[in-house]
Amino acid sequence: MANPMLPTQMILSAALLAWLGVCVVFDLRSRQVPVLLTVFPLLMAAAWRYFQGGWQLVLVVIALTLLSDLPQAKWRIPIACVVAVAGLSLSGSPGTVYAMLVVFAVWALWETGATGGADAKIIIALVLLFADGSLFIPIVLVGGIQGLVGLIARRKTIPYTVAIALGTAAWVLLF
């Protein structure tokens, strides 16, 4: 059974889910989420995590972001693996380790073209906000169901923000 939410938690959860809802609407309408809806929350989540003492996770996100601008794409993933291992060696808790692994996985999915940049930024912002990689589990489960439905409907792509929003809502309400 989930813990009852305090009024402040309810307001913050509602704001979070409203933001995700707006991202879904843009994604469904135009298959693009405006940069302001992804970059600003990502920066705010990074600042929050830094001030909460999670500088290691923020450092890994910054390093991976900078790696994306390397001119030679063939070196990005190997260097990112080194960055991830270095970040993991700096992390102090199992929760931070899992959060770093999720950030690395999402970055790698974006870097290889398996997911869009908006999806990656939204998920990374959520992981930074909560510092809990377990958030990724319901997102992936909902995404798998959505993917199966898309496969049956013969869709080439699916708006993954739907899975992100529904998975996050389930995670927030259940945990």
Secondary structure, DSSP 4 states (H G I P E B T S, - for coil): -PPPPPHHHHHHHHHHHHHHHHHHHHHHHHS---HHHHHHHHHHHHHHHHHTT-HHHHHHHHHHHHHTT-S-GGGHHHHHHHHHHHHHHH--SHHHHHHHHHHHHHHHHHHTTSS-HHHHHHHHHHHHHH--GGGHHHHHHHHHHHHHHHHHTT-S---THHHHHHHHHHHHHH-
